[in-house]
Amino acid sequence: MEVKTSLLDNMIGVGDMVLIEPLSEDTFIENLKKRFDHNEIYTYIGSVVISMNPYKSLPIYTAEKVEEYRNRNFYELSPHIYALADEAYRSLREQDKDQCILITGESGAGKTEASKFVMSYVAAVCGKGQEVNKVKEQLLQSNPVLEAFGNAKTVRNDNSSRFGKYMDIEFDFKGDPLGGVISNYLLEKSRVVKQPRGERNFHIFYQLLSGASDDTLKKLKLDRDFSKYNYLSLDSATVNGLDDAASFRTVRNAMQIVGFMEDEVQSILELVAAVLKLGNIEFKPESRCNGFDESRIKDKNDLKEMCELLGIEQSVLERAFSFRTVEAKMEKVSTTLNVAQAYYARDALAKNLYSRLFSWLVNRINESIKAQTKARKKVMGVLDIYGFEIFENGDNSFEQFIINYCNEKLQQIFIELTLREEQEEYVREGIEWTNIEYFNNAIICDLIENNKNGILAMLDEECLRPGTVTDETFLDKLNTVCAEHQHFESRQSKNSKFLTDHSLPHNCFRIQHYAGKVLYRVEGFVDKNNDLLYRDLSQAMYKANHSLIKILFPEGNPAKVNLKRPPTAGFQFRASVGTLMKNLLTKNPNYIRCIKPNDKKAAHIFTDSLVCHQVRYLGLMENVRVRRAGYAFRQAYEPCLERYKMLCKQTWPHWKGPAREGVEVLLKDLQVPAEEFAYGRSKIFIRNPRTLFFLEEKRRQCLEDLAALIQKIYRGWKCRTHFLLLKKSQVVVAAWYRRFAQQKKYQNIRSSALVVQSFIRGWKARKLLRELKHKKRCEEAVTTISAYWHGTQARRELKCLKEEARRKHAVAVIWAYWLGLKVRREYRKFFRANAGKKIYDFTVQRIMQKYFMGLKKTMPSMSPVDKSWPARPYSFLDGTHQELRRIFHLWRCKKYRSQFTEEKKATYEEKLAASELFKDKKALYPNSVGQPFKGDYVEITKNPKYQKLNSLVEDKVLLADVVSKINRANGKGAPRIFLLTKKSLVLADQKTGQVKASVPLLDLSSVSVSTQSDGFFALKLKEGSTSAAKGDFLLSSDRLIEIITKLHCIGAASADRNQINIDISDEFLVQFKQDKVCVKFIQGTPKNGNGVACKRKNNRLLEVSVPSP
């Protein structure tokens, strides 16, 4: 891969606009186009980065690129946003200078993506570690949440930021991130109720309807069909390339990482659903007897569902939409609202509800990502704010006016800080500074923000003036006060030169900004500046039972009624901009100017007129002229000498002296005119770009000569090496061939000798074999004849023996038959008729006797848990067999119980209670079944270390054990002695025996445990009790089953207190002083082995990792 060592190497066009020659608007645009066509989207103006939106993915943001630009000089590599991010981060870390990165440009120019690249680069190059990675992840994951609630699809951009964002990222002295603070400016809340054609509402509405589960939508009383909601535009409901369902899942995951609790997420979604429901409320006119018109709600179903979501009484909100109460001192006047006023009130409530929810979101994210330490911090600010807006059709309104005012202030600070940076560098390097003429737009800023005669001041004055106030009266006031201002134009002003200007309508005024003239239509200026929400609606919202509504509408509190008029939108924005400017002036600025190449959002299209328009209003040509007013190029002596040393024989190949002297010798040898350069303390300053290009051309020619010399030497070396290799190979091949030929000859002789030897040995072996076979056949013939003779003799003798045995057996059989006949004849005269019954009774008696004797020998053990029993010998004894088994079991249970002491009986009762509480509910229970409940595990009565602690406890100690008390700050445990009596429980220090806490059992309300195999349990105290001042106790013990069983048994045995509740759940809340913390149990593999690990995820969540079973 080609590695660039300088901005000037292999340059496409000009990488730094300061070096462009000649300088004109046409050459400026042509250079941008040339670089854009070659996918070079970044260009410098000194230290300013110009970023062109490519509208496609480019492989220039990989991990390899991050490492390439890490710790490199700004001008060392080709222009890139990573170079600016690295320069800012290194200045913050090494020079201890607070930094700010200002990203400006119009909608669709890529400002949001640029801010993401800056933050991802800083996250990649800063330190590592569990806490650091957690902070980086929270800072990065705050973007998807803010984009979902603050971005929308417009005709210019599918993901347009409709608010200004400034994030201060805080670092420690090592350069590791500690946290951040986000500020938001002017959310375009009018988009909530109305969107221009071809645009969408904020992303979150479409993401919620597309990505939420059916169960969630049912709870929020919503339907997936976009057409059922008046606030959602249908012509652009779906956008190519945007997956709203996947984005919703990303937002939910990001909110969890940032630290939102599940109930907070649910509350946020309920408010979003309420805004959609609010848009479906419609009104109808109704005449009253006094002649005044009033409004009534057509269909109250949406109102009912909205009230159920927010916990508001339907009648209260319905009245707030129909009546308005005006308070003046001690008087209250109630007036009816007509249909138009009711729709205005509805839309005002929707806009305020959403904008306040967005502000709450920003504050909630700040609470999670703020730095936990109070030590001194370094700060890097990233400003992503709307660029200068000029609509060609003249439809510029109040929003464009204050956006352009903000850009005027940014341009003012940009020119001021750029000149200051130039002047400081000249002074630092000892170069004479000459004043630079430039356009100072302070006069335009004063026209807008002057406290007495400024446009914003007059707009506020007009809004507060009693009587009829309209946009026309405001324009008349401007015509009166600003008529003579050189940057203000109006058709109705006293200045005669505009009376015949038909391009200037009567209801408009024009301001000549630094970026050009902008025509503003005054319609809506007064209403948008007022931004009023009727007090009845604020009070109605304050009455809601919803957890967030009371926070969002504090002015609705009847106990804190404030008759003072709230500040106007213009006043608030001017104050925010002033605070932002003060903040930026305290930091070292870095600029990214974003430009979009076309309006079609397509790649490879460069519209010259559009780019030229942006170059003008961004003031880029002005910036180039400021940078070129003195010296166009400057570089440190060391890299300058390293780059151009081959141009002089005295400096090539190595210069032994100081780098500055080497540069002086080099320029003198090249005969560069003295007026074309100046020597600073650490840098060489070149006045004209032509001089730099002359040096580059000389260097290119010299490199070609050096390349030819290197090629010649290399080719000679290569040919010599090849010849020596061939010669060496020929010697090796000849030696190997001679060796092979001798080996072949020897093997042939050896194989011939072996063949002759094998034939001789074979002939001798065959001769010997024939002799042996003849001798063996003779011996076998003798043996066979002898065997046949012995067999014949044996068979004859066996036949004789069998005949004699047959005769003896016949005699015995005949004698037995004769004796049987004789006995039967004698017994027949004694045989009676009932002999069969007696034989049966005798047989049964013998069988029963045999059964009982066998049962006696095979009787099971006396253990009640032994389930063995001898097998049944006869089927007719089945009932008897089972009854005897039952009787024996009852008898041995009675014998076993008679051995129990009172203490053992109590132990078994506790084991039975533990089974009822935890069997099949707690995974730890099976391990405790075989373990006896001892009670005293620390020998408190015998251990002299705890004699003082034992004397402090009045009642008998039922249980004494060592437990771990969990610290909410870091999730780590501290050992404590746990004592339990019939009236109280005591926690004491394990080392000293000092009592840390004593809680009466009457103050204990419940105990919470998880279903997992951990030993964590929470002792929850009753609210208002004396023991509840320090909050609940979160403890951990291996004997959790015994502790909670004894607590339960004490409560069940006592008549003066309620039984203690046992709550078994994998997620429960614990009260720590004033804060509630959620303890959540998850299955996983802790880093410390197979044990249970507890760690703090954020201020409101403790996560316990339990090993999987």
RODO-519237 format. One record per residue (C-alpha): residue in three letters; x, z, y. Coordinates in steps of 0.2 Angstrom, whole numbers, plus 5000, padded with zeros to 4 digits. Example, Ala and Ser with C-alpha at 12.3 -4.5 7.8 and 13.67 -1.06 7.14 Angstrom:
// residues 2
ALA506250394978/SER506850364995/
END
This chain:
// residues 1109
MET500050005000/GLU500649965017/VAL501150115028/LYS501150105046/THR502450195056/SER501950155073/LEU500350105083/LEU501249945087/ASP501549895069/ASN500549745062/MET499349765077/ILE497749675077/GLY497349635095/VAL497949785106/GLY497749965098/ASP497850045115/MET496849965129/VAL498150035142/LEU499349905135/ILE498149755137/GLU498849615148/PRO498049545159/LEU496749685162/SER494949625165/GLU493249655158/ASP493349485148/THR495049535140/PHE494349705136/ILE492849645127/GLU493849505118/ASN495049635111/LEU493649745105/LYS492849595096/LYS494449545088/ARG494749715081/PHE492949735076/ASP492949575066/HIS494449635056/ASN493549805053/GLU494649895065/ILE493250005073/TYR494350125083/THR495350085098/TYR496250195111/ILE496250215129/GLY497750335130/SER497050485122/VAL495250425122/VAL494550355106/ILE493350205107/SER492250205091/MET491250045086/ASN489750075074/PRO490149955059/TYR488349975052/LYS489149985035/SER490250095024/LEU492150075026/PRO493550145015/ILE494450235029/TYR493750415027/THR494550455010/ALA495550615005/GLU497050495005/LYS496750455024/VAL496550635028/GLU498250675021/GLU498950515030/TYR498450575047/ARG498850765044/ASN500150835055/ARG500650655062/ASN500950605080/PHE499350535089/TYR500150365092/GLU501150365076/LEU499750275065/SER498450145069/PRO496950215080/HIS495750325070/ILE494550475073/TYR495650575062/ALA497050565074/LEU496050635088/ALA495350775076/ASP497150815070/GLU497850825088/ALA496450935094/TYR496651055078/ARG498551065080/SER498451105098/LEU497251245095/ARG498251315080/GLU500051295087/GLN499851305106/ASP498351425106/LYS497351305117/ASP495451305116/GLN494851125112/CYS493251025115/ILE492850855108/LEU491550765119/ILE490650625109/THR489550515120/GLY488650345118/GLU486950275118/SER485650305103/GLY486250205088/ALA488150205093/GLY488650325079/LYS488850495088/THR488150605074/GLU489250515061/ALA490750535072/SER490450725074/LYS490250735055/PHE491950655053/VAL492750775065/MET492050925056/SER492450865039/TYR494250825044/VAL494450995051/ALA493651075036/ALA494850975025/VAL496551025034/CYS496151205037/GLY496551345025/LYS495751385008/GLY495051535000/GLN493351594995/GLU492751665011/VAL493551525021/ASN492651395010/LYS491051485012/VAL491151475031/LYS491651295030/GLU490151255018/GLN488951345030/LEU489551255045/LEU489451085037/GLN487751125029/SER486951165046/ASN486950975050/PRO485650925037/VAL484451065043/LEU484651015061/GLU484550835057/ALA482950855048/PHE482050955062/GLY482950865077/ASN483250685071/ALA481950535070/LYS481950355067/THR481950245083/VAL481950065086/ARG483850085090/ASN484350205076/ASP483650255059/ASN484350435061/SER484350465080/SER484750635087/ARG483250685098/PHE484250835105/GLY485950875112/LYS487050985101/TYR488551085106/MET489451185092/ASP490851305095/ILE491851325079/GLU492851485080/PHE494551505071/ASP495751655068/PHE497551655072/LYS498051555056/GLY496851415060/ASP495551465047/PRO493751455052/LEU492851615055/GLY491151555060/GLY490251455074/VAL488951455088/ILE487751305091/SER486851265107/ASN485451145108/TYR484851045124/LEU483150965128/LEU482350935111/GLU481150775114/LYS479650875109/SER478450745116/ARG478850645100/VAL477850775090/VAL476250715097/LYS476650535101/GLN477950405096/PRO478250235103/ARG477850085092/GLY479050055078/GLU479650235078/ARG479350395068/ASN479050575071/PHE480450695066/HIS481050675048/ILE480450845042/PHE478650795042/TYR478950645031/GLN480250735020/LEU478950875017/LEU477550765012/SER478750655001/GLY479850784993/ALA478850944991/SER478050984974/ASP476250974971/ASP476151164970/THR476951184987/LEU475851054995/LYS474351144988/LYS474951304996/LEU475251225012/LYS473551135011/LEU474350965013/ASP474150795006/ARG475550665002/ASP474550525011/PHE475350495028/SER473850415035/LYS472850575035/TYR473850645049/ASN473650585067/TYR475350645073/LEU476250525060/SER476450345065/LEU476050225050/ASP476950065055/SER478650145052/ALA478250285040/THR479450225027/VAL481250165032/ASN482350065021/GLY483850155015/LEU483050335019/ASP482450435003/ASP481350565011/ALA481150654994/ALA482950664991/SER483250725009/PHE482050865007/ARG482950924992/THR484550915002/VAL483751015016/ARG483151155005/ASN484851164997/ALA485751175014/MET484551305020/GLN484951415005/ILE486851385008/VAL486651435026/GLY485751595022/PHE483951565024/MET482851685013/GLU481451615002/ASP480051695013/GLU480851625029/VAL480851445021/GLN479051465017/SER478651525034/ILE479551375042/LEU478551255031/GLU476951335035/LEU477251305054/VAL477751125050/ALA476051105041/ALA475151195055/VAL475851065067/LEU475150925056/LYS473451005054/LEU473451035073/GLY473550845076/ASN471950825066/ILE470850935077/GLU469750825087/PHE468550865101/LYS466850805107/PRO465950825124/GLU464550945127/SER463550965143/ARG463051135149/CYS461551185160/ASN462651215175/GLY463151035175/PHE464951065169/ASP465650975154/GLU466451075140/SER467251025123/ARG466851065106/ILE467851035090/LYS467050895079/ASP467650955061/LYS468251135059/ASN468951105042/ASP470751075049/LEU470551215061/LYS470051335047/GLU471551275036/MET472751295051/CYS472151475054/GLU472351525036/LEU474151465036/LEU474551555052/GLY473451705049/ILE472351685065/GLU470551715067/GLN469651545068/SER468551605082/VAL469951665093/LEU470851495092/GLU469251395094/ARG468851485111/ALA470651455117/PHE470351275115/SER468751275124/PHE469051405139/ARG470551435150/THR470751605159/VAL471651615176/GLU472251785182/ALA472751825199/LYS473151995203/MET471752105197/GLU470451955195/LYS470151845179/VAL469251685181/SER468651595165/THR468351405166/THR467851285152/LEU468951145147/ASN468350965146/VAL468850845131/ALA470350785140/GLN470950955145/ALA470651015127/TYR471750875120/TYR473050915133/ALA472951105127/ARG473051045109/ASP474550935111/ALA475451065122/LEU475251195109/ALA475951075095/LYS477451035106/ASN477751215111/LEU477551275093/TYR478751145086/SER480051165100/ARG480051355099/LEU480251335080/PHE481751225082/SER482551345094/TRP482251485082/LEU483051385068/VAL484551365079/ASN484651545083/ARG484351585064/ILE485851475059/ASN486951555072/GLU486551725065/SER487151665048/ILE488651565053/LYS489251685067/ALA491051765065/GLN490951935057/THR492551995065/LYS492652045083/ALA494552005085/ARG495151865097/LYS494651695092/LYS495151515095/VAL493751395099/MET493551205096/GLY491951135103/VAL491050985097/LEU489850905109/ASP488550775102/ILE487450725116/TYR486350585121/GLY487250445130/PHE486650355146/GLU484950275144/ILE484350125153/PHE482750035147/GLU482649855152/ASN480849855155/GLY480949985168/ASP480050115157/ASN481350255162/SER480450425164/PHE480850605166/GLU481850615150/GLN482950475154/PHE483150545172/ILE483850715166/ILE484850625151/ASN485750515164/TYR485950665175/CYS486950755161/ASN487950595158/GLU488450595177/LYS489050775175/LEU490050725160/GLN490750575169/GLN491250685183/ILE492150815172/PHE492950665162/ILE493750585177/GLU494250755184/LEU495050815168/THR495850645164/LEU496750645181/ARG497250825179/GLU497950795162/GLU498950645169/GLN499550745184/GLU500050885173/GLU501050775162/TYR501950695176/VAL502450865184/ARG502950925167/GLU504150775164/GLY504750785182/ILE504050615187/GLU503350585205/TRP501450595206/THR500550465216/ASN498750495221/ILE497550375212/GLU496050295220/TYR494450305210/PHE492550315212/ASN492050505213/ASN490250525207/ALA490050695215/ILE488850615228/ILE487650565214/CYS487750735206/ASP487350815223/LEU485850695225/ILE485050755209/GLU485550945208/ASN485751005226/ASN484851165228/LYS484051115244/ASN483850925245/GLY484150875227/ILE482850775217/LEU482650915204/ALA482451055218/MET481150945226/LEU480250915210/ASP480251105206/GLU479551135224/GLU478251005222/CYS477651085205/LEU477551255213/ARG476651195229/PRO474851255230/GLY473551115232/THR473450945224/VAL475050895216/THR475350725209/ASP476750605205/GLU476350505221/THR476550665232/PHE478250695223/LEU478750515227/ASP478250535245/LYS479350685247/LEU480850595240/ASN480550455252/THR480550575266/VAL482050675261/CYS483150545252/ALA482750385262/GLU484450385270/HIS485550415255/GLN486650275250/HIS486250295231/PHE484350315233/GLU483150165234/SER481250155236/ARG480050025241/GLN479150155252/SER480650225260/LYS481050205278/ASN482550095274/SER481949925279/LYS483149835267/PHE482049885252/LEU480349845260/THR480349665253/ASP481249705237/HIS479949645224/SER480949705209/LEU480649875215/PRO478849935211/HIS477850045223/ASN477750195210/CYS479650195206/PHE481250245214/ARG483050185210/ILE484650275209/GLN486350195209/HIS487250285195/TYR489150265191/ALA488550155176/GLY487350045187/LYS485650055195/VAL484250135185/LEU482450115190/TYR481350265186/ARG479450265185/VAL478750435193/GLU477250435181/GLY477350605171/PHE478750675181/VAL477650825187/ASP476850865170/LYS478450845160/ASN479350965172/ASN477851095172/ASP477751095153/LEU476351225154/LEU475551315139/TYR473851395143/ARG474051585142/ASP472451595131/LEU473351495118/SER474951605119/GLN473851765117/ALA472851685103/MET474551635094/TYR475251815097/LYS473751885087/ALA474251795071/ASN474751895056/HIS476151765052/SER477951835052/LEU478651705064/ILE477251675077/LYS477451835086/ILE479251805088/LEU478951625095/PHE477551675107/PRO478151845115/GLU477251805131/GLY475651815122/ASN475752005121/PRO474352085131/ALA475452235134/LYS476752125143/VAL475752005153/ASN476851925166/LEU475951835180/LYS477551755186/ARG477651565183/PRO478851515169/PRO480351415174/THR480151225174/ALA480951105161/GLY482151035175/PHE482751205181/GLN483051255163/PHE484051095159/ARG485051105175/ALA485551285171/SER486051235153/VAL487051085160/GLY487951205172/THR488351325158/LEU488951185147/MET490151115161/LYS490851285164/ASN491251305146/LEU492051135145/LEU493151165160/THR493951315151/LYS494451205136/ASN495651055133/PRO494550905132/ASN494650765119/TYR493450615121/ILE492650495108/ARG491650355117/CYS490350275104/ILE489850095106/LYS488549995096/PRO488949815093/ASN487149745092/ASP485349795092/LYS484949735075/LYS485849875066/ALA486749745056/ALA488549725051/HIS489749585057/ILE488749555073/PHE489549575090/THR488449555105/ASP489549525120/SER488249565133/LEU487649725125/VAL489449785122/CYS489849745140/HIS488349845146/GLN488949995137/VAL490749975143/ARG490149975161/TYR489050125160/LEU490350225149/GLY491650195163/LEU492950125151/MET493750005163/GLU493850145176/ASN494750255163/VAL495950115159/ARG496350095177/VAL496650275179/ARG497850275165/ARG498750125171/ALA498850175189/GLY500550265185/TYR501550215170/ALA500550125156/PHE501650185141/ARG502650345137/GLN503550395122/ALA504750535117/TYR506550495117/GLU506850525098/PRO505550405091/CYS505950275105/LEU507750275100/GLU507350265082/ARG506150115084/TYR507250005096/LYS509050065091/MET509449895082/LEU509349805099/CYS511049875104/LYS512649875095/GLN513150045102/THR511550125095/TRP511550035078/PRO511450095065/HIS511750285070/TRP511850355087/LYS512850515087/GLY512450585104/PRO510750655113/ALA509250545111/ARG509050525130/GLU510850455132/GLY510550335118/VAL508950265126/GLU509850245143/VAL511250145134/LEU509950045125/LEU508949995141/LYS510549965151/ASP511149845137/LEU509549755137/GLN509549735156/VAL507849805159/PRO507449825178/ALA507650005184/GLU505849995193/GLU505049965176/PHE505450135168/ALA505750315173/TYR506650455163/GLY505650615160/ARG506250775153/SER505750735135/LYS504950555137/ILE505350385143/PHE503950315154/ILE503650125155/ARG502750055170/ASN502149885164/PRO501449835147/ARG502549675148/THR504149775147/LEU503449855131/PHE502949685124/PHE504749625128/LEU505549765118/GLU504349725104/GLU504749545103/LYS506649575104/ARG506349705090/ARG505349575079/GLN506749445081/CYS508149575077/LEU507049635061/GLU507049455055/ASP508949435057/LEU509149605048/ALA507949545034/ALA508849385031/LEU510549485030/ILE509749615018/GLN509049465007/LYS510749385006/ILE511649545001/TYR510249584988/ARG510249404980/GLY512149414978/TRP512049584970/LYS510549524959/CYS511549374952/ARG513149474949/THR512149604940/HIS511249474929/PHE512949384924/LEU513749554919/LEU512149594909/LEU512249424900/LYS514149444896/LYS513849624889/SER512349564879/GLN513449414871/VAL514749544865/VAL513449664858/VAL512549514849/ALA514149454841/ALA514649624834/TRP512949654827/TYR512949484818/ARG514649514810/ARG514049684804/PHE512449604797/ALA513349464787/GLN514549594778/GLN513049704774/LYS512149564766/LYS513649514755/TYR513949684749/GLN512049704745/ASN512149544734/ILE513649604724/ARG512849774721/SER511149704715/SER512049594702/ALA512949744695/LEU511349844694/VAL510449694684/VAL511849684671/GLN511849874669/SER510049884667/PHE509949744653/ILE511349844642/ARG510450014644/GLY508749934639/TRP509549854623/LYS510250024618/ALA508650114621/ARG507549994611/LYS508650014596/LEU508650204596/LEU506750194599/ARG506450094583/GLU507450214572/LEU506450364579/LYS504750284576/HIS505250254557/LYS505750434555/LYS504150494563/ARG502950384552/CYS503750454536/GLU503450644542/GLU501650604547/ALA501250524530/VAL501750684520/THR500750804532/THR499150694531/ILE499150704512/SER499450894511/ALA497950924524/TYR496750814513/TRP497150914498/HIS496951094506/GLY495251034513/THR494550984496/GLN495051154489/ALA494251254503/ARG492551154502/ARG492351194484/GLU492651384486/LEU491351384501/LYS490051304490/CYS490151444477/LEU490051584490/LYS488451504497/GLU487551494480/GLU487951674476/ALA487251734494/ARG485651634492/ARG485251724475/LYS485551904483/HIS484351864498/ALA482951804486/VAL482951974476/ALA482852074493/VAL481351974499/ILE480351994483/TRP480752184483/ALA480152204501/TYR478452114498/TRP478152224482/LEU478452384492/GLY477252324506/LEU475852284494/LYS476052454486/VAL475952544502/ARG474352454508/ARG473452494492/GLU473852684495/TYR473352684514/ARG471752584512/LYS470852734505/PHE471352844521/PHE470852714535/ARG469352764546/ALA468252654558/ASN468952734575/ALA470752704571/GLY470852564584/LYS470352674599/LYS471652804594/ILE472952674593/TYR472452614610/ASP472552784618/PHE474152824610/THR474852654616/VAL474252684634/GLN474952864634/ARG476652804629/ILE476652674642/MET476152794656/GLN477452914650/LYS478752774650/TYR478252724668/PHE478352904675/MET480052934667/GLY480652764674/LEU480052804691/LYS480952974691/LYS482552884687/THR482352754701/MET481652854715/PRO482252804733/SER483152914745/MET482353044756/SER482652944772/PRO480952894781/VAL481752724786/ASP482152684768/LYS480852554764/SER481452524746/TRP480252564731/PRO480452524712/ALA479652364705/ARG477952374697/PRO478252364677/TYR476352324673/SER475052234683/PHE473652354678/LEU474652494687/ASP474652394704/GLY473452514713/THR474252674706/HIS475952604711/GLN475452574729/GLU474552744731/LEU476052844724/ARG477252744736/ARG476052804751/ILE475952984745/PHE477852994743/HIS478252924760/LEU477053044768/TRP477853184759/ARG479653144763/CYS479153114782/LYS478453294782/LYS480053364774/TYR481053264787/ARG480053334802/SER480153514795/GLN482053504799/PHE481853454817/THR482353574831/GLU481453584848/GLU482853494857/LYS482953354844/LYS481053334846/ALA481253314865/THR482653184862/TYR481553074851/GLU480053084863/GLU481253014877/LYS481852884865/LEU479952834862/ALA479652834881/ALA481152724883/SER480452604870/GLU478752594879/LEU479652564896/PHE481052434891/LYS480652354874/ASP480652164876/LYS480752184895/LYS482652234898/ALA484052144889/LEU485052304890/TYR483852404879/PRO484352354861/ASN486152424865/SER485452594869/VAL484352624854/GLY485752684843/GLN486552794856/PRO485952974857/PHE485453044874/LYS486753174877/GLY486253214896/ASP487853294901/TYR489253174900/VAL490453254912/GLU490353434905/ILE489853504922/THR489653684916/LYS491453684907/ASN492453574919/PRO493253694932/LYS493353544944/TYR491453544946/GLN491153734946/LYS490753734964/LEU489553584963/ASN488653664948/SER488453824958/LEU487553714972/VAL486253654960/GLU484853784959/ASP483953714943/LYS484553664926/VAL485553504926/LEU484553384914/LEU485853234916/ALA487553224923/ASP488553064923/VAL489752954934/VAL488852804942/SER489452674955/LYS488652664972/ILE488552484978/ASN489152444996/ARG488052315004/ALA489452255015/ASN490552185000/GLY489552214984/LYS490952334978/GLY490552504969/ALA491152674973/PRO491152814959/ARG489952954962/ILE489353104951/PHE487453084947/LEU486553254944/LEU484653254939/THR483653414939/LYS481753434938/LYS481553434957/SER482953334964/LEU484353214961/VAL486153234969/LEU487553114972/ALA489253194974/ASP491053124976/GLN491953104959/LYS493653164965/THR493153314977/GLY491453364970/GLN490753354988/VAL488953324989/LYS488553154997/ALA486653154996/SER485253264989/VAL483553184987/PRO481953274981/LEU481053184968/LEU479453194979/ASP480353074991/LEU480652944977/SER479352814976/SER479952684963/VAL481452624954/SER481952434953/VAL482952354939/SER483252174933/THR482852104916/GLN484652054912/SER485952154903/ASP486752234918/GLY486652414923/PHE486052394942/PHE484552504948/ALA483852534965/LEU483152704970/LYS481852674983/LEU481252814994/LYS479552835002/GLU479452775020/GLY479452915033/SER480253045021/THR481753145027/SER482853065014/ALA482452885019/ALA483452895035/LYS484952815027/GLY483952695016/ASP483852664998/PHE485152684985/LEU485852534974/LEU486752614959/SER487552544943/SER487752634927/ASP488052594908/ARG486752734904/LEU485352654915/ILE484052674901/GLU484352854899/ILE484352894918/ILE482752804921/THR481852874906/LYS482253044911/LEU481653014929/HIS480052944921/CYS479853084909/ILE480053214923/GLY478753124934/ALA477553114919/ALA477753304915/SER477453364933/ALA475753394939/ASP476153404958/ARG476953234960/ASN476453054956/GLN477252964941/ILE478752854947/ASN478452674946/ILE479752564936/ASP479852384943/ILE480752264932/SER481152104941/ASP482651984944/GLU482451984963/PHE481952144973/LEU482252204991/VAL483252364995/GLN483052455012/PHE484852485020/LYS484552585036/GLN483652465047/ASP483852305037/LYS483052245021/VAL484252155009/CYS483752044994/VAL484652084977/LYS484651934966/PHE485151924948/ILE485851754941/GLN486551714924/GLY488351644925/THR490151674921/PRO490951804933/LYS492751764938/ASN493351934933/GLY492951904914/ASN491351954905/GLY490852094917/VAL489452094929/ALA490052044947/CYS489152084963/LYS489551994979/ARG488751974997/LYS488151795000/ASN487551835018/ASN486851975029/ARG485251985019/LEU485751935001/LEU486752024987/GLU486951914972/VAL487351994955/SER488151874942/VAL487651924924/PRO488551854909/SER487451734899/PRO486851804882/
END
